[in-house]
Amino acid sequence: MKELVGICDACGKEIFCMDGFLNGIHDNGKLLCFECEKNTKEDS
């Protein structure tokens, strides 16, 4: 099952819940796709 959860706050990509697993992260009130989450960690 695939259900739209929201939009990445950084790049605007759609983020889905796929079979009960979030296809991204929720961090400090922001929803980020895995690619943007990786980029923010590299920038720190």
Summary of the structure (lengths in Angstrom):
residues: 44
radius of gyration: 10.4
end to end distance: 34.7
largest distance: 34.7
contacts: 104
relative contact order: 0.26
helix: 23%
strand: 43%
